[in-house]
């Protein structure tokens, strides 16, 4: 059966921790995490072995070491991440006519036009997994569906090293038993407001008995939320544009509104990007801060420096101001990024 629309979503499994194992295979099977040292450091990424101890990103490193005394804590290696991302992007550019990288380790591809060459979506998914592993040594989870949202939720529920296909017409049935927090737009605060109603799954959002309280909670967004709950999602895959800037971004394992954590994340990006500028003998005239919230809505803020700069302490106040202007009270963010141009 030919799909009217076919979207592939790929997510590298615990990329930062997995990249450390690619670099040093002796770490395979060990509880590896990436982050800063105690007492003030935080966990940036955790391997699946580490997550079994209840450790997650944004957790203070001191607490992580209490939960797992044998934790192998490594500093971020952004040049390595960028190298692996470039290798993955080369693979997707060869395989797909249209690819959108939503973060350094996640991508969407529109494969609707590839169905004549690859009529079996599961075989196509395995081809992608094999090609990415051969190029980088990284395992990834691949999900194929008719829309981006269903593909993303399917991948999240089949990690690590998963491969799943949601056939056309099966979207609503697939989503129905999934927990509410799995759906874009439902963060901890919204989930807490739904809990007294006894609502726990995505499918329960479609029950007409809850029309009135759901309208009170979601307001004008209710129609959009219910469309997603049915698996109806026409958001297009947007091809990446060639960039003339240096940039870095990351998707957090857990949505966060922790401003100090967001500042530390951007400051780390700035330090590495400024070093790259100095190594290339360049200077930046502006910075752009990017945030993606729990509803997958993206906001950006650009500021120009008073003159071209490549020394991060001089650049930080301007970056910090851009972040300050983007942050909204009570809003949780799943991705942060920084570009210098």
C-alpha positions in Angstrom: 0.0 0.0 0.0 1.3 3.4 -1.0 1.2 6.0 1.8 -0.2 9.4 0.9 2.5 10.8 3.2 5.5 9.1 4.8 7.8 10.6 7.5 10.9 9.1 8.9 12.0 10.2 12.4 15.5 9.3 13.6 16.9 9.8 17.1 20.4 8.8 18.1 20.3 6.8 21.4 21.9 8.8 24.2 24.2 10.5 21.7 26.6 12.3 24.0 27.2 9.3 26.2 27.3 7.0 23.2 29.8 9.2 21.4 32.1 8.7 24.4 32.0 5.0 23.9 32.6 5.4 20.1 35.8 7.4 21.1 36.8 4.9 23.8 35.3 1.4 23.3 36.6 0.3 26.7 33.7 2.3 28.2 31.1 0.0 26.6 28.7 -1.4 29.2 29.9 1.0 31.9 27.7 3.7 33.6 28.7 6.7 31.5 27.4 10.2 31.9 28.5 13.5 30.5 28.5 16.6 32.7 30.3 18.9 35.0 32.1 17.9 38.3 30.6 18.4 41.7 29.7 20.4 43.7 28.0 22.7 41.2 28.1 20.5 38.1 25.1 19.0 36.5 24.5 15.9 34.3 24.1 16.9 30.6 23.5 13.4 29.3 23.2 9.9 30.7 23.7 6.5 29.1 20.9 4.0 29.4 22.9 2.0 32.0 23.0 5.2 34.1 19.3 5.9 33.7 18.6 2.6 35.4 19.8 4.3 38.6 17.3 7.1 38.2 19.8 9.5 36.9 18.8 12.0 34.2 19.9 15.2 32.6 19.8 18.4 34.7 20.4 16.4 37.8 23.2 17.7 40.1 26.3 15.6 39.6 26.7 15.2 43.3 23.3 13.5 43.6 24.1 11.3 40.5 27.3 10.1 42.2 25.2 9.2 45.3 22.9 7.2 43.2 25.7 5.5 41.2 29.1 5.7 43.0 30.7 3.9 40.0 29.5 6.6 37.6 32.0 7.3 34.8 31.7 11.1 34.5 33.1 12.7 31.4 33.3 16.3 30.2 31.4 17.4 27.1 33.3 16.8 23.8 31.5 19.2 21.4 34.1 18.9 18.6 33.4 15.1 18.6 29.6 15.6 18.6 29.9 18.0 15.7 32.1 15.5 13.8 29.6 12.7 14.3 26.7 15.0 13.4 28.4 16.0 10.2 28.9 12.3 9.3 25.2 11.5 10.1 24.1 14.5 8.0 26.2 13.2 5.1 24.3 9.9 5.3 20.8 11.5 5.4 21.8 13.8 2.5 22.6 10.7 0.4 19.5 8.8 1.4 16.7 11.4 1.5 15.5 14.2 -0.8 14.3 16.3 2.1 15.7 16.2 5.7 15.1 18.5 8.7 17.5 18.2 11.6 15.6 19.4 14.6 18.6 19.0 16.9 22.2 17.7 16.7 20.9 14.1 17.2 17.3 14.1 15.8 16.0 14.4 12.3 12.9 14.2 10.2 12.8 13.1 6.5 10.0 13.1 4.0 10.3 9.8 2.2 6.9 10.0 0.4 8.6 10.1 -3.0 10.9 7.2 -2.2 8.2 4.5 -2.0 8.7 3.2 -5.5 12.3 2.5 -4.7 11.6 1.4 -1.1 8.1 0.0 -1.0 8.6 -1.6 2.5 8.9 1.2 5.1 10.4 -1.2 7.7 13.2 -2.2 5.2 13.8 1.5 4.6 14.1 2.1 8.3 16.6 -0.7 8.7 18.6 0.7 5.8 18.8 4.0 7.6 19.8 2.5 10.9 22.6 0.4 9.2 23.9 3.3 7.2 24.1 5.6 10.3 25.8 2.9 12.4 28.3 2.2 9.7 29.2 5.9 9.3 29.4 6.7 13.0 29.2 3.6 15.2 26.1 5.1 16.9 22.8 3.3 17.3 19.6 5.1 16.6 15.9 4.6 16.9 13.9 5.0 13.7 10.1 5.5 13.5 8.0 5.8 10.4 4.5 7.3 10.3 2.3 9.6 8.3 3.2 12.7 10.5 6.0 14.1 12.5 4.3 14.0 15.9 3.3 10.3 15.7 6.7 9.3 14.4 8.4 11.2 17.3 6.1 9.6 20.0 6.6 6.2 18.4 10.4 6.6 18.5 10.3 7.8 22.1 8.4 4.6 23.1 10.8 2.2 21.3 14.2 3.3 22.5 16.9 2.3 22.5 17.9 0.9 19.1 14.3 0.6 18.0 12.6 0.3 14.7 8.8 0.9 14.5 6.3 1.6 11.7 2.8 3.1 12.4 0.7 2.2 9.4 -1.7 4.7 7.9 -5.1 4.6 9.7 -3.5 3.2 12.9 -2.4 6.5 14.4 -5.2 7.1 16.8 -5.1 3.5 18.1 -1.4 3.7 18.6 -1.6 7.0 20.5 -4.7 6.1 22.6 -2.9 4.2 25.4 0.2 6.4 25.5 0.7 8.6 28.6 -0.4 12.2 28.4 3.2 13.5 28.9 4.2 11.8 25.7 2.3 14.3 23.6 3.6 17.7 22.6 2.0 20.6 24.5 1.4 18.6 27.7 4.1 19.4 30.2 4.2 18.8 34.0 1.9 21.7 34.8 -0.8 20.8 32.3 -0.5 17.1 33.3 -1.0 18.2 37.0 -4.3 20.0 36.0 -5.5 16.9 34.1 -4.7 14.5 36.9 -7.7 15.5 39.2 -10.0 14.6 36.2 -8.6 11.1 36.2 -7.1 11.5 32.7 -4.0 9.6 32.1 -3.8 8.6 28.5 -3.8 10.5 25.1 -7.0 8.7 24.0 -8.9 10.0 27.0 -8.5 13.5 25.7 -11.0 12.6 22.9 -13.8 11.6 25.3 -16.7 14.2 24.9 -17.5 13.9 28.6 -14.5 16.0 29.3 -15.3 18.8 26.8 -16.0 21.5 29.4 -13.0 21.0 31.7 -10.7 20.5 28.8 -11.8 23.8 27.2 -11.1 25.5 30.5 -7.6 24.0 30.6 -6.6 24.3 26.9 -8.7 27.2 25.7 -8.4 27.7 22.0 -5.7 25.0 21.8 -8.1 22.2 22.5 -8.9 21.6 18.8 -5.2 21.4 18.0 -4.6 19.1 20.9 -7.4 16.7 19.8 -6.2 16.7 16.3 -2.7 15.6 17.5 -4.4 13.0 19.8 -6.0 11.5 16.6 -2.7 11.5 14.9 -3.6 14.2 12.5 -0.5 16.3 11.8 0.3 18.1 8.6 3.4 19.9 9.7 5.9 19.8 6.8 9.5 18.7 6.9 11.5 21.9 6.3 14.8 21.4 4.5 17.8 22.8 6.3 19.2 26.0 4.8 22.9 26.4 4.2 24.2 28.4 7.2 27.0 30.9 7.2 27.2 30.9 11.0 28.7 28.7 13.6 26.0 27.1 15.8 25.3 24.4 18.3 22.0 23.2 19.9 20.9 20.3 22.1 17.6 18.6 23.1 17.3 18.0 26.8 16.2 14.6 28.1 13.6 16.4 30.3 11.8 19.7 29.6 13.1 22.4 31.9 12.4 25.9 33.0 15.6 26.0 35.1 17.2 29.3 34.1 20.6 28.6 35.6 20.7 25.3 33.7 19.8 27.1 30.4 22.4 29.8 31.1 25.1 27.1 31.7 24.1 25.3 28.6 24.4 28.4 26.4 27.6 29.5 28.1 29.2 26.2 27.2 28.1 26.5 23.6 29.5 30.1 23.5 32.8 29.0 24.9 33.3 26.4 22.2 31.9 28.5 19.4 34.1 31.4 20.3 37.2 29.1 20.4 36.3 27.9 16.9 36.1 31.6 15.7 39.5 32.3 17.1 41.0 29.2 15.6 39.7 30.2 12.2 40.7 33.9 12.6 37.2 35.1 12.5 34.9 37.3 14.6 31.1 37.4 15.0 28.9 40.4 14.6 25.8 38.9 16.1 24.4 36.1 18.2 21.1 34.3 18.0 19.6 32.3 20.9 17.1 29.6 20.0 14.6 27.9 22.4 12.0 25.2 21.6 9.3 24.8 24.2 7.4 21.7 25.2 4.8 22.3 22.4 7.7 22.3 19.9 7.2 26.0 19.2 10.5 27.6 18.3 11.4 31.2 19.3 14.6 33.0 18.5 16.2 36.3 19.5 19.1 38.0 17.7 21.3 40.7 19.0 24.2 42.5 17.4 27.5 43.0 19.2 28.8 46.6 19.5 31.7 45.4 17.3 32.9 42.0 15.9 34.0 39.7 18.8 35.5 36.3 19.3 36.2 36.3 23.1 33.4 34.6 25.0 33.5 36.7 28.2 32.9 39.8 26.2 30.1 38.1 24.2 28.3 36.6 27.1 26.3 39.6 28.4 24.7 40.0 24.9 23.9 36.3 24.7 22.5 36.4 28.3 20.3 39.4 27.4 18.9 37.5 24.3 18.0 34.6 26.5 16.4 36.8 29.1 14.1 38.3 26.5 13.0 34.9 25.3 12.2 33.2 28.6 8.6 33.2 29.6 7.4 32.4 33.2 6.1 28.9 33.6 7.2 27.8 30.2 9.3 24.6 29.9 11.9 24.2 27.2 13.1 21.0 25.5 15.8 22.5 23.3 18.3 25.4 23.5 20.7 26.6 20.8 23.1 29.4 20.0 24.5 30.7 16.7 27.2 33.2 16.0 27.4 35.0 12.7 
